Amino acid sequence: MGAKHTKKRFFIVKYNMKPDNKFDEFVELSKKKVGAGKMAEASVVLDLVNQIVIKCDLPNVDGNTIPYENVYMHYRKWYADAIDQFMGSK
């Protein structure tokens, strides 16, 4: 990737409900701009470089007021290795 992608790092989470009322969690790490289609499908989008919550659409969570650190630390519990490797790749 070119230099323009070195300042773009997004953590994207999408949830799919299964017939048994459980859900699948799909996580993507992207260096490219999050487009309208991906934004509409995603439940959570974090900007890892600027440390802001772009979208947080989860039940019982006010996505407008939840601090970035809270969301980030929640997902970091399970995806720390992937995030660290992704952030280290420039």
PDB file of N, CA, C and O in Angstrom:
ATOM      1  N   MET A   1       0.840  -1.185   0.000  1.00  0.00           N
ATOM      2  CA  MET A   1       0.000   0.000   0.000  1.00  0.00           C
ATOM      3  C   MET A   1       0.879   1.240   0.000  1.00  0.00           C
ATOM      4  O   MET A   1       1.999   1.228   0.510  1.00  0.00           O
ATOM      5  N   GLY A   2       0.362   2.287  -0.569  1.00  0.00           N
ATOM      6  CA  GLY A   2       1.105   3.534  -0.645  1.00  0.00           C
ATOM      7  C   GLY A   2       1.082   4.308   0.653  1.00  0.00           C
ATOM      8  O   GLY A   2       0.471   3.888   1.636  1.00  0.00           O
ATOM      9  N   ALA A   3       1.747   5.427   0.642  1.00  0.00           N
ATOM     10  CA  ALA A   3       1.870   6.266   1.839  1.00  0.00           C
ATOM     11  C   ALA A   3       0.528   6.806   2.310  1.00  0.00           C
ATOM     12  O   ALA A   3       0.357   7.084   3.497  1.00  0.00           O
ATOM     13  N   LYS A   4      -0.414   6.957   1.409  1.00  0.00           N
ATOM     14  CA  LYS A   4      -1.703   7.527   1.821  1.00  0.00           C
ATOM     15  C   LYS A   4      -2.462   6.614   2.785  1.00  0.00           C
ATOM     16  O   LYS A   4      -3.374   7.071   3.474  1.00  0.00           O
ATOM     17  N   HIS A   5      -2.096   5.325   2.843  1.00  0.00           N
ATOM     18  CA  HIS A   5      -2.785   4.400   3.725  1.00  0.00           C
ATOM     19  C   HIS A   5      -2.115   4.270   5.091  1.00  0.00           C
ATOM     20  O   HIS A   5      -2.646   3.590   5.969  1.00  0.00           O
ATOM     21  N   THR A   6      -0.967   4.903   5.286  1.00  0.00           N
ATOM     22  CA  THR A   6      -0.269   4.748   6.552  1.00  0.00           C
ATOM     23  C   THR A   6      -0.997   5.415   7.708  1.00  0.00           C
ATOM     24  O   THR A   6      -0.760   5.074   8.867  1.00  0.00           O
ATOM     25  N   LYS A   7      -1.868   6.349   7.414  1.00  0.00           N
ATOM     26  CA  LYS A   7      -2.602   7.039   8.479  1.00  0.00           C
ATOM     27  C   LYS A   7      -4.042   6.567   8.584  1.00  0.00           C
ATOM     28  O   LYS A   7      -4.853   7.198   9.262  1.00  0.00           O
ATOM     29  N   LYS A   8      -4.370   5.460   7.918  1.00  0.00           N
ATOM     30  CA  LYS A   8      -5.729   4.927   7.963  1.00  0.00           C
ATOM     31  C   LYS A   8      -5.689   3.520   8.533  1.00  0.00           C
ATOM     32  O   LYS A   8      -5.056   2.629   7.966  1.00  0.00           O
ATOM     33  N   ARG A   9      -6.355   3.326   9.638  1.00  0.00           N
ATOM     34  CA  ARG A   9      -6.458   2.011  10.260  1.00  0.00           C
ATOM     35  C   ARG A   9      -7.842   1.913  10.897  1.00  0.00           C
ATOM     36  O   ARG A   9      -8.146   2.635  11.846  1.00  0.00           O
ATOM     37  N   PHE A  10      -8.669   1.027  10.378  1.00  0.00           N
ATOM     38  CA  PHE A  10     -10.029   0.888  10.883  1.00  0.00           C
ATOM     39  C   PHE A  10     -10.275  -0.527  11.395  1.00  0.00           C
ATOM     40  O   PHE A  10      -9.818  -1.504  10.802  1.00  0.00           O
ATOM     41  N   PHE A  11     -10.999  -0.620  12.500  1.00  0.00           N
ATOM     42  CA  PHE A  11     -11.429  -1.874  13.100  1.00  0.00           C
ATOM     43  C   PHE A  11     -12.938  -1.934  12.891  1.00  0.00           C
ATOM     44  O   PHE A  11     -13.669  -1.073  13.381  1.00  0.00           O
ATOM     45  N   ILE A  12     -13.401  -2.944  12.169  1.00  0.00           N
ATOM     46  CA  ILE A  12     -14.810  -3.022  11.775  1.00  0.00           C
ATOM     47  C   ILE A  12     -15.396  -4.327  12.299  1.00  0.00           C
ATOM     48  O   ILE A  12     -14.802  -5.391  12.126  1.00  0.00           O
ATOM     49  N   VAL A  13     -16.561  -4.249  12.939  1.00  0.00           N
ATOM     50  CA  VAL A  13     -17.226  -5.434  13.474  1.00  0.00           C
ATOM     51  C   VAL A  13     -18.643  -5.507  12.904  1.00  0.00           C
ATOM     52  O   VAL A  13     -19.392  -4.530  12.899  1.00  0.00           O
ATOM     53  N   LYS A  14     -18.975  -6.696  12.430  1.00  0.00           N
ATOM     54  CA  LYS A  14     -20.315  -6.949  11.902  1.00  0.00           C
ATOM     55  C   LYS A  14     -20.876  -8.165  12.629  1.00  0.00           C
ATOM     56  O   LYS A  14     -20.166  -9.147  12.846  1.00  0.00           O
ATOM     57  N   TYR A  15     -22.148  -8.097  13.005  1.00  0.00           N
ATOM     58  CA  TYR A  15     -22.806  -9.215  13.678  1.00  0.00           C
ATOM     59  C   TYR A  15     -23.911  -9.754  12.786  1.00  0.00           C
ATOM     60  O   TYR A  15     -24.678  -8.996  12.192  1.00  0.00           O
ATOM     61  N   ASN A  16     -23.981 -11.096  12.702  1.00  0.00           N
ATOM     62  CA  ASN A  16     -25.068 -11.764  11.978  1.00  0.00           C
ATOM     63  C   ASN A  16     -25.812 -12.662  12.947  1.00  0.00           C
ATOM     64  O   ASN A  16     -25.200 -13.485  13.628  1.00  0.00           O
ATOM     65  N   MET A  17     -27.138 -12.510  13.015  1.00  0.00           N
ATOM     66  CA  MET A  17     -27.953 -13.333  13.890  1.00  0.00           C
ATOM     67  C   MET A  17     -28.225 -14.667  13.207  1.00  0.00           C
ATOM     68  O   MET A  17     -28.603 -14.709  12.036  1.00  0.00           O
ATOM     69  N   LYS A  18     -28.031 -15.751  13.942  1.00  0.00           N
ATOM     70  CA  LYS A  18     -28.283 -17.086  13.420  1.00  0.00           C
ATOM     71  C   LYS A  18     -29.691 -17.521  13.816  1.00  0.00           C
ATOM     72  O   LYS A  18     -30.295 -16.921  14.705  1.00  0.00           O
ATOM     73  N   PRO A  19     -30.218 -18.552  13.169  1.00  0.00           N
ATOM     74  CA  PRO A  19     -31.590 -19.008  13.480  1.00  0.00           C
ATOM     75  C   PRO A  19     -31.797 -19.425  14.931  1.00  0.00           C
ATOM     76  O   PRO A  19     -32.921 -19.364  15.429  1.00  0.00           O
ATOM     77  N   ASP A  20     -30.733 -19.850  15.622  1.00  0.00           N
ATOM     78  CA  ASP A  20     -30.862 -20.271  17.022  1.00  0.00           C
ATOM     79  C   ASP A  20     -30.743 -19.101  17.996  1.00  0.00           C
ATOM     80  O   ASP A  20     -30.513 -19.303  19.188  1.00  0.00           O
ATOM     81  N   ASN A  21     -30.902 -17.874  17.485  1.00  0.00           N
ATOM     82  CA  ASN A  21     -30.827 -16.633  18.269  1.00  0.00           C
ATOM     83  C   ASN A  21     -29.448 -16.367  18.866  1.00  0.00           C
ATOM     84  O   ASN A  21     -29.319 -15.566  19.791  1.00  0.00           O
ATOM     85  N   LYS A  22     -28.435 -17.022  18.353  1.00  0.00           N
ATOM     86  CA  LYS A  22     -27.058 -16.690  18.695  1.00  0.00           C
ATOM     87  C   LYS A  22     -26.522 -15.863  17.535  1.00  0.00           C
ATOM     88  O   LYS A  22     -27.179 -15.743  16.501  1.00  0.00           O
ATOM     89  N   PHE A  23     -25.340 -15.296  17.701  1.00  0.00           N
ATOM     90  CA  PHE A  23     -24.824 -14.448  16.635  1.00  0.00           C
ATOM     91  C   PHE A  23     -23.393 -14.806  16.294  1.00  0.00           C
ATOM     92  O   PHE A  23     -22.647 -15.343  17.113  1.00  0.00           O
ATOM     93  N   ASP A  24     -23.034 -14.496  15.067  1.00  0.00           N
ATOM     94  CA  ASP A  24     -21.654 -14.608  14.603  1.00  0.00           C
ATOM     95  C   ASP A  24     -21.064 -13.212  14.582  1.00  0.00           C
ATOM     96  O   ASP A  24     -21.730 -12.248  14.203  1.00  0.00           O
ATOM     97  N   GLU A  25     -19.807 -13.110  14.993  1.00  0.00           N
ATOM     98  CA  GLU A  25     -19.097 -11.832  14.991  1.00  0.00           C
ATOM     99  C   GLU A  25     -18.013 -11.893  13.921  1.00  0.00           C
ATOM    100  O   GLU A  25     -17.147 -12.768  13.953  1.00  0.00           O
ATOM    101  N   PHE A  26     -18.065 -10.966  12.980  1.00  0.00           N
ATOM    102  CA  PHE A  26     -17.072 -10.877  11.926  1.00  0.00           C
ATOM    103  C   PHE A  26     -16.263  -9.600  12.128  1.00  0.00           C
ATOM    104  O   PHE A  26     -16.823  -8.506  12.203  1.00  0.00           O
ATOM    105  N   VAL A  27     -14.949  -9.748  12.214  1.00  0.00           N
ATOM    106  CA  VAL A  27     -14.070  -8.611  12.460  1.00  0.00           C
ATOM    107  C   VAL A  27     -13.176  -8.405  11.246  1.00  0.00           C
ATOM    108  O   VAL A  27     -12.655  -9.359  10.668  1.00  0.00           O
ATOM    109  N   GLU A  28     -13.010  -7.136  10.869  1.00  0.00           N
ATOM    110  CA  GLU A  28     -12.139  -6.790   9.747  1.00  0.00           C
ATOM    111  C   GLU A  28     -11.243  -5.633  10.164  1.00  0.00           C
ATOM    112  O   GLU A  28     -11.675  -4.702  10.842  1.00  0.00           O
ATOM    113  N   LEU A  29     -10.009  -5.711   9.750  1.00  0.00           N
ATOM    114  CA  LEU A  29      -9.068  -4.616   9.937  1.00  0.00           C
ATOM    115  C   LEU A  29      -8.748  -4.084   8.551  1.00  0.00           C
ATOM    116  O   LEU A  29      -8.342  -4.843   7.672  1.00  0.00           O
ATOM    117  N   SER A  30      -8.929  -2.785   8.351  1.00  0.00           N
ATOM    118  CA  SER A  30      -8.791  -2.217   7.016  1.00  0.00           C
ATOM    119  C   SER A  30      -7.921  -0.970   7.013  1.00  0.00           C
ATOM    120  O   SER A  30      -7.968  -0.158   7.938  1.00  0.00           O
ATOM    121  N   LYS A  31      -7.122  -0.832   5.952  1.00  0.00           N
ATOM    122  CA  LYS A  31      -6.319   0.366   5.746  1.00  0.00           C
ATOM    123  C   LYS A  31      -6.999   1.312   4.766  1.00  0.00           C
ATOM    124  O   LYS A  31      -6.504   2.409   4.507  1.00  0.00           O
ATOM    125  N   LYS A  32      -8.115   0.890   4.232  1.00  0.00           N
ATOM    126  CA  LYS A  32      -8.814   1.700   3.240  1.00  0.00           C
ATOM    127  C   LYS A  32     -10.017   2.392   3.870  1.00  0.00           C
ATOM    128  O   LYS A  32     -10.514   1.974   4.916  1.00  0.00           O
ATOM    129  N   LYS A  33     -10.470   3.443   3.224  1.00  0.00           N
ATOM    130  CA  LYS A  33     -11.642   4.182   3.674  1.00  0.00           C
ATOM    131  C   LYS A  33     -12.841   3.237   3.804  1.00  0.00           C
ATOM    132  O   LYS A  33     -13.033   2.347   2.975  1.00  0.00           O
ATOM    133  N   VAL A  34     -13.626   3.436   4.829  1.00  0.00           N
ATOM    134  CA  VAL A  34     -14.816   2.625   5.043  1.00  0.00           C
ATOM    135  C   VAL A  34     -15.939   3.235   4.206  1.00  0.00           C
ATOM    136  O   VAL A  34     -16.397   4.345   4.478  1.00  0.00           O
ATOM    137  N   GLY A  35     -16.370   2.504   3.197  1.00  0.00           N
ATOM    138  CA  GLY A  35     -17.402   2.998   2.291  1.00  0.00           C
ATOM    139  C   GLY A  35     -18.791   2.945   2.901  1.00  0.00           C
ATOM    140  O   GLY A  35     -18.988   2.399   3.986  1.00  0.00           O
ATOM    141  N   ALA A  36     -19.733   3.509   2.198  1.00  0.00           N
ATOM    142  CA  ALA A  36     -21.118   3.594   2.680  1.00  0.00           C
ATOM    143  C   ALA A  36     -21.734   2.214   2.889  1.00  0.00           C
ATOM    144  O   ALA A  36     -22.450   1.998   3.866  1.00  0.00           O
ATOM    145  N   GLY A  37     -21.464   1.285   1.985  1.00  0.00           N
ATOM    146  CA  GLY A  37     -22.030  -0.059   2.108  1.00  0.00           C
ATOM    147  C   GLY A  37     -21.510  -0.784   3.324  1.00  0.00           C
ATOM    148  O   GLY A  37     -22.281  -1.381   4.075  1.00  0.00           O
ATOM    149  N   LYS A  38     -20.210  -0.738   3.524  1.00  0.00           N
ATOM    150  CA  LYS A  38     -19.599  -1.391   4.683  1.00  0.00           C
ATOM    151  C   LYS A  38     -20.033  -0.707   5.974  1.00  0.00           C
ATOM    152  O   LYS A  38     -20.252  -1.364   6.992  1.00  0.00           O
ATOM    153  N   MET A  39     -20.155   0.612   5.922  1.00  0.00           N
ATOM    154  CA  MET A  39     -20.592   1.363   7.106  1.00  0.00           C
ATOM    155  C   MET A  39     -22.021   0.966   7.494  1.00  0.00           C
ATOM    156  O   MET A  39     -22.338   0.848   8.677  1.00  0.00           O
ATOM    157  N   ALA A  40     -22.871   0.764   6.498  1.00  0.00           N
ATOM    158  CA  ALA A  40     -24.257   0.391   6.780  1.00  0.00           C
ATOM    159  C   ALA A  40     -24.352  -1.000   7.391  1.00  0.00           C
ATOM    160  O   ALA A  40     -25.200  -1.241   8.251  1.00  0.00           O
ATOM    161  N   GLU A  41     -23.496  -1.913   6.960  1.00  0.00           N
ATOM    162  CA  GLU A  41     -23.525  -3.286   7.473  1.00  0.00           C
ATOM    163  C   GLU A  41     -22.870  -3.414   8.849  1.00  0.00           C
ATOM    164  O   GLU A  41     -23.241  -4.289   9.631  1.00  0.00           O
ATOM    165  N   ALA A  42     -21.920  -2.568   9.142  1.00  0.00           N
ATOM    166  CA  ALA A  42     -21.138  -2.690  10.372  1.00  0.00           C
ATOM    167  C   ALA A  42     -21.931  -2.240  11.598  1.00  0.00           C
ATOM    168  O   ALA A  42     -22.761  -1.333  11.534  1.00  0.00           O
ATOM    169  N   SER A  43     -21.648  -2.901  12.702  1.00  0.00           N
ATOM    170  CA  SER A  43     -22.220  -2.479  13.987  1.00  0.00           C
ATOM    171  C   SER A  43     -21.250  -1.572  14.730  1.00  0.00           C
ATOM    172  O   SER A  43     -21.662  -0.657  15.443  1.00  0.00           O
ATOM    173  N   VAL A  44     -19.961  -1.833  14.557  1.00  0.00           N
ATOM    174  CA  VAL A  44     -18.925  -1.049  15.233  1.00  0.00           C
ATOM    175  C   VAL A  44     -17.832  -0.703  14.233  1.00  0.00           C
ATOM    176  O   VAL A  44     -17.365  -1.571  13.495  1.00  0.00           O
ATOM    177  N   VAL A  45     -17.421   0.565  14.208  1.00  0.00           N
ATOM    178  CA  VAL A  45     -16.287   1.004  13.398  1.00  0.00           C
ATOM    179  C   VAL A  45     -15.437   1.926  14.270  1.00  0.00           C
ATOM    180  O   VAL A  45     -15.907   2.948  14.770  1.00  0.00           O
ATOM    181  N   LEU A  46     -14.171   1.535  14.438  1.00  0.00           N
ATOM    182  CA  LEU A  46     -13.231   2.348  15.204  1.00  0.00           C
ATOM    183  C   LEU A  46     -12.120   2.842  14.295  1.00  0.00           C
ATOM    184  O   LEU A  46     -11.616   2.098  13.455  1.00  0.00           O
ATOM    185  N   ASP A  47     -11.746   4.092  14.465  1.00  0.00           N
ATOM    186  CA  ASP A  47     -10.575   4.645  13.798  1.00  0.00           C
ATOM    187  C   ASP A  47      -9.418   4.460  14.773  1.00  0.00           C
ATOM    188  O   ASP A  47      -9.325   5.169  15.776  1.00  0.00           O
ATOM    189  N   LEU A  48      -8.539   3.508  14.477  1.00  0.00           N
ATOM    190  CA  LEU A  48      -7.461   3.159  15.401  1.00  0.00           C
ATOM    191  C   LEU A  48      -6.351   4.195  15.438  1.00  0.00           C
ATOM    192  O   LEU A  48      -5.626   4.271  16.430  1.00  0.00           O
ATOM    193  N   VAL A  49      -6.193   4.991  14.396  1.00  0.00           N
ATOM    194  CA  VAL A  49      -5.141   6.009  14.362  1.00  0.00           C
ATOM    195  C   VAL A  49      -5.570   7.247  15.146  1.00  0.00           C
ATOM    196  O   VAL A  49      -4.834   7.721  16.011  1.00  0.00           O
ATOM    197  N   ASN A  50      -6.746   7.765  14.847  1.00  0.00           N
ATOM    198  CA  ASN A  50      -7.239   8.973  15.523  1.00  0.00           C
ATOM    199  C   ASN A  50      -7.951   8.666  16.832  1.00  0.00           C
ATOM    200  O   ASN A  50      -8.341   9.578  17.561  1.00  0.00           O
ATOM    201  N   GLN A  51      -8.120   7.388  17.128  1.00  0.00           N
ATOM    202  CA  GLN A  51      -8.742   6.906  18.358  1.00  0.00           C
ATOM    203  C   GLN A  51     -10.121   7.519  18.580  1.00  0.00           C
ATOM    204  O   GLN A  51     -10.378   8.172  19.592  1.00  0.00           O
ATOM    205  N   ILE A  52     -10.999   7.290  17.603  1.00  0.00           N
ATOM    206  CA  ILE A  52     -12.386   7.750  17.726  1.00  0.00           C
ATOM    207  C   ILE A  52     -13.344   6.620  17.340  1.00  0.00           C
ATOM    208  O   ILE A  52     -13.016   5.745  16.538  1.00  0.00           O
ATOM    209  N   VAL A  53     -14.522   6.669  17.929  1.00  0.00           N
ATOM    210  CA  VAL A  53     -15.590   5.746  17.576  1.00  0.00           C
ATOM    211  C   VAL A  53     -16.344   6.379  16.411  1.00  0.00           C
ATOM    212  O   VAL A  53     -16.961   7.432  16.568  1.00  0.00           O
ATOM    213  N   ILE A  54     -16.295   5.744  15.252  1.00  0.00           N
ATOM    214  CA  ILE A  54     -17.012   6.247  14.090  1.00  0.00           C
ATOM    215  C   ILE A  54     -18.458   5.781  14.138  1.00  0.00           C
ATOM    216  O   ILE A  54     -19.379   6.533  13.819  1.00  0.00           O
ATOM    217  N   LYS A  55     -18.643   4.522  14.544  1.00  0.00           N
ATOM    218  CA  LYS A  55     -19.994   3.974  14.662  1.00  0.00           C
ATOM    219  C   LYS A  55     -20.001   2.945  15.775  1.00  0.00           C
ATOM    220  O   LYS A  55     -19.079   2.138  15.893  1.00  0.00           O
ATOM    221  N   CYS A  56     -21.041   2.976  16.587  1.00  0.00           N
ATOM    222  CA  CYS A  56     -21.246   1.966  17.625  1.00  0.00           C
ATOM    223  C   CYS A  56     -22.747   1.774  17.768  1.00  0.00           C
ATOM    224  O   CYS A  56     -23.409   2.484  18.525  1.00  0.00           O
ATOM    225  N   ASP A  57     -23.270   0.809  17.035  1.00  0.00           N
ATOM    226  CA  ASP A  57     -24.707   0.550  16.999  1.00  0.00           C
ATOM    227  C   ASP A  57     -24.963  -0.819  17.625  1.00  0.00           C
ATOM    228  O   ASP A  57     -25.153  -1.814  16.926  1.00  0.00           O
ATOM    229  N   LEU A  58     -24.965  -0.845  18.958  1.00  0.00           N
ATOM    230  CA  LEU A  58     -25.157  -2.079  19.707  1.00  0.00           C
ATOM    231  C   LEU A  58     -26.331  -1.918  20.668  1.00  0.00           C
ATOM    232  O   LEU A  58     -26.608  -0.806  21.120  1.00  0.00           O
ATOM    233  N   PRO A  59     -27.028  -3.016  20.990  1.00  0.00           N
ATOM    234  CA  PRO A  59     -28.137  -2.932  21.946  1.00  0.00           C
ATOM    235  C   PRO A  59     -27.664  -2.431  23.311  1.00  0.00           C
ATOM    236  O   PRO A  59     -26.605  -2.831  23.795  1.00  0.00           O
ATOM    237  N   ASN A  60     -28.437  -1.575  23.907  1.00  0.00           N
ATOM    238  CA  ASN A  60     -28.181  -1.040  25.251  1.00  0.00           C
ATOM    239  C   ASN A  60     -26.887  -0.241  25.363  1.00  0.00           C
ATOM    240  O   ASN A  60     -26.337  -0.105  26.456  1.00  0.00           O
ATOM    241  N   VAL A  61     -26.396   0.288  24.244  1.00  0.00           N
ATOM    242  CA  VAL A  61     -25.183   1.108  24.251  1.00  0.00           C
ATOM    243  C   VAL A  61     -25.482   2.404  23.514  1.00  0.00           C
ATOM    244  O   VAL A  61     -25.978   2.385  22.387  1.00  0.00           O
ATOM    245  N   ASP A  62     -25.182   3.526  24.149  1.00  0.00           N
ATOM    246  CA  ASP A  62     -25.344   4.821  23.493  1.00  0.00           C
ATOM    247  C   ASP A  62     -24.074   5.097  22.702  1.00  0.00           C
ATOM    248  O   ASP A  62     -23.075   5.550  23.261  1.00  0.00           O
ATOM    249  N   GLY A  63     -24.113   4.825  21.415  1.00  0.00           N
ATOM    250  CA  GLY A  63     -22.949   4.962  20.553  1.00  0.00           C
ATOM    251  C   GLY A  63     -22.433   6.377  20.423  1.00  0.00           C
ATOM    252  O   GLY A  63     -21.299   6.583  19.989  1.00  0.00           O
ATOM    253  N   ASN A  64     -23.243   7.359  20.792  1.00  0.00           N
ATOM    254  CA  ASN A  64     -22.820   8.753  20.687  1.00  0.00           C
ATOM    255  C   ASN A  64     -21.970   9.213  21.865  1.00  0.00           C
ATOM    256  O   ASN A  64     -21.223  10.186  21.756  1.00  0.00           O
ATOM    257  N   THR A  65     -22.084   8.515  22.987  1.00  0.00           N
ATOM    258  CA  THR A  65     -21.375   8.976  24.183  1.00  0.00           C
ATOM    259  C   THR A  65     -20.359   7.983  24.733  1.00  0.00           C
ATOM    260  O   THR A  65     -19.605   8.324  25.645  1.00  0.00           O
ATOM    261  N   ILE A  66     -20.321   6.783  24.208  1.00  0.00           N
ATOM    262  CA  ILE A  66     -19.385   5.788  24.746  1.00  0.00           C
ATOM    263  C   ILE A  66     -17.952   6.180  24.382  1.00  0.00           C
ATOM    264  O   ILE A  66     -17.665   6.480  23.223  1.00  0.00           O
ATOM    265  N   PRO A  67     -17.058   6.179  25.363  1.00  0.00           N
ATOM    266  CA  PRO A  67     -15.668   6.557  25.082  1.00  0.00           C
ATOM    267  C   PRO A  67     -14.959   5.517  24.207  1.00  0.00           C
ATOM    268  O   PRO A  67     -15.218   4.318  24.313  1.00  0.00           O
ATOM    269  N   TYR A  68     -14.076   5.992  23.358  1.00  0.00           N
ATOM    270  CA  TYR A  68     -13.289   5.130  22.482  1.00  0.00           C
ATOM    271  C   TYR A  68     -12.569   4.047  23.292  1.00  0.00           C
ATOM    272  O   TYR A  68     -12.561   2.880  22.900  1.00  0.00           O
ATOM    273  N   GLU A  69     -11.972   4.431  24.409  1.00  0.00           N
ATOM    274  CA  GLU A  69     -11.186   3.506  25.214  1.00  0.00           C
ATOM    275  C   GLU A  69     -12.015   2.309  25.666  1.00  0.00           C
ATOM    276  O   GLU A  69     -11.516   1.184  25.687  1.00  0.00           O
ATOM    277  N   ASN A  70     -13.277   2.540  26.028  1.00  0.00           N
ATOM    278  CA  ASN A  70     -14.139   1.444  26.477  1.00  0.00           C
ATOM    279  C   ASN A  70     -14.381   0.431  25.360  1.00  0.00           C
ATOM    280  O   ASN A  70     -14.273  -0.776  25.574  1.00  0.00           O
ATOM    281  N   VAL A  71     -14.707   0.928  24.177  1.00  0.00           N
ATOM    282  CA  VAL A  71     -14.985   0.041  23.051  1.00  0.00           C
ATOM    283  C   VAL A  71     -13.702  -0.685  22.641  1.00  0.00           C
ATOM    284  O   VAL A  71     -13.695  -1.899  22.436  1.00  0.00           O
ATOM    285  N   TYR A  72     -12.637   0.074  22.527  1.00  0.00           N
ATOM    286  CA  TYR A  72     -11.350  -0.496  22.111  1.00  0.00           C
ATOM    287  C   TYR A  72     -10.896  -1.596  23.071  1.00  0.00           C
ATOM    288  O   TYR A  72     -10.509  -2.677  22.626  1.00  0.00           O
ATOM    289  N   MET A  73     -10.938  -1.342  24.361  1.00  0.00           N
ATOM    290  CA  MET A  73     -10.476  -2.322  25.345  1.00  0.00           C
ATOM    291  C   MET A  73     -11.367  -3.565  25.348  1.00  0.00           C
ATOM    292  O   MET A  73     -10.878  -4.667  25.597  1.00  0.00           O
ATOM    293  N   HIS A  74     -12.652  -3.408  25.079  1.00  0.00           N
ATOM    294  CA  HIS A  74     -13.554  -4.559  25.001  1.00  0.00           C
ATOM    295  C   HIS A  74     -13.101  -5.514  23.890  1.00  0.00           C
ATOM    296  O   HIS A  74     -12.975  -6.717  24.120  1.00  0.00           O
ATOM    297  N   TYR A  75     -12.860  -4.990  22.705  1.00  0.00           N
ATOM    298  CA  TYR A  75     -12.456  -5.836  21.584  1.00  0.00           C
ATOM    299  C   TYR A  75     -11.002  -6.281  21.694  1.00  0.00           C
ATOM    300  O   TYR A  75     -10.630  -7.338  21.186  1.00  0.00           O
ATOM    301  N   ARG A  76     -10.203  -5.490  22.344  1.00  0.00           N
ATOM    302  CA  ARG A  76      -8.787  -5.843  22.506  1.00  0.00           C
ATOM    303  C   ARG A  76      -8.619  -7.123  23.317  1.00  0.00           C
ATOM    304  O   ARG A  76      -7.633  -7.838  23.138  1.00  0.00           O
ATOM    305  N   LYS A  77      -9.554  -7.421  24.198  1.00  0.00           N
ATOM    306  CA  LYS A  77      -9.484  -8.648  24.994  1.00  0.00           C
ATOM    307  C   LYS A  77      -9.338  -9.876  24.099  1.00  0.00           C
ATOM    308  O   LYS A  77      -8.624 -10.817  24.444  1.00  0.00           O
ATOM    309  N   TRP A  78     -10.012  -9.867  22.951  1.00  0.00           N
ATOM    310  CA  TRP A  78     -10.027 -11.030  22.068  1.00  0.00           C
ATOM    311  C   TRP A  78      -9.138 -10.865  20.835  1.00  0.00           C
ATOM    312  O   TRP A  78      -8.681 -11.858  20.269  1.00  0.00           O
ATOM    313  N   TYR A  79      -8.893  -9.648  20.423  1.00  0.00           N
ATOM    314  CA  TYR A  79      -8.199  -9.422  19.154  1.00  0.00           C
ATOM    315  C   TYR A  79      -6.886  -8.647  19.305  1.00  0.00           C
ATOM    316  O   TYR A  79      -6.441  -8.010  18.350  1.00  0.00           O
ATOM    317  N   ALA A  80      -6.267  -8.688  20.470  1.00  0.00           N
ATOM    318  CA  ALA A  80      -5.050  -7.910  20.724  1.00  0.00           C
ATOM    319  C   ALA A  80      -3.930  -8.272  19.753  1.00  0.00           C
ATOM    320  O   ALA A  80      -3.274  -7.380  19.215  1.00  0.00           O
ATOM    321  N   ASP A  81      -3.702  -9.550  19.522  1.00  0.00           N
ATOM    322  CA  ASP A  81      -2.606  -9.959  18.631  1.00  0.00           C
ATOM    323  C   ASP A  81      -2.820  -9.435  17.220  1.00  0.00           C
ATOM    324  O   ASP A  81      -1.893  -8.924  16.592  1.00  0.00           O
ATOM    325  N   ALA A  82      -4.045  -9.565  16.724  1.00  0.00           N
ATOM    326  CA  ALA A  82      -4.350  -9.102  15.362  1.00  0.00           C
ATOM    327  C   ALA A  82      -4.223  -7.587  15.260  1.00  0.00           C
ATOM    328  O   ALA A  82      -3.693  -7.076  14.274  1.00  0.00           O
ATOM    329  N   ILE A  83      -4.701  -6.866  16.267  1.00  0.00           N
ATOM    330  CA  ILE A  83      -4.621  -5.404  16.257  1.00  0.00           C
ATOM    331  C   ILE A  83      -3.160  -4.953  16.306  1.00  0.00           C
ATOM    332  O   ILE A  83      -2.755  -4.064  15.557  1.00  0.00           O
ATOM    333  N   ASP A  84      -2.380  -5.564  17.183  1.00  0.00           N
ATOM    334  CA  ASP A  84      -0.969  -5.184  17.302  1.00  0.00           C
ATOM    335  C   ASP A  84      -0.211  -5.438  16.008  1.00  0.00           C
ATOM    336  O   ASP A  84       0.581  -4.603  15.572  1.00  0.00           O
ATOM    337  N   GLN A  85      -0.454  -6.582  15.402  1.00  0.00           N
ATOM    338  CA  GLN A  85       0.208  -6.901  14.128  1.00  0.00           C
ATOM    339  C   GLN A  85      -0.230  -5.926  13.046  1.00  0.00           C
ATOM    340  O   GLN A  85       0.594  -5.463  12.258  1.00  0.00           O
ATOM    341  N   PHE A  86      -1.515  -5.612  13.001  1.00  0.00           N
ATOM    342  CA  PHE A  86      -2.059  -4.695  11.998  1.00  0.00           C
ATOM    343  C   PHE A  86      -1.509  -3.290  12.173  1.00  0.00           C
ATOM    344  O   PHE A  86      -1.142  -2.643  11.192  1.00  0.00           O
ATOM    345  N   MET A  87      -1.447  -2.815  13.389  1.00  0.00           N
ATOM    346  CA  MET A  87      -0.947  -1.466  13.647  1.00  0.00           C
ATOM    347  C   MET A  87       0.560  -1.379  13.398  1.00  0.00           C
ATOM    348  O   MET A  87       1.072  -0.306  13.079  1.00  0.00           O
ATOM    349  N   GLY A  88       1.258  -2.480  13.538  1.00  0.00           N
ATOM    350  CA  GLY A  88       2.689  -2.495  13.289  1.00  0.00           C
ATOM    351  C   GLY A  88       3.028  -2.535  11.804  1.00  0.00           C
ATOM    352  O   GLY A  88       4.147  -2.201  11.414  1.00  0.00           O
ATOM    353  N   SER A  89       2.070  -2.939  10.972  1.00  0.00           N
ATOM    354  CA  SER A  89       2.328  -3.019   9.532  1.00  0.00           C
ATOM    355  C   SER A  89       2.050  -1.680   8.880  1.00  0.00           C
ATOM    356  O   SER A  89       0.895  -1.283   8.727  1.00  0.00           O
ATOM    357  N   LYS A  90       3.101  -0.992   8.500  1.00  0.00           N
ATOM    358  CA  LYS A  90       2.931   0.327   7.897  1.00  0.00           C
ATOM    359  C   LYS A  90       3.525   0.355   6.526  1.00  0.00           C
ATOM    360  O   LYS A  90       3.481   1.386   5.855  1.00  0.00           O
TER     361      LYS A  90
END
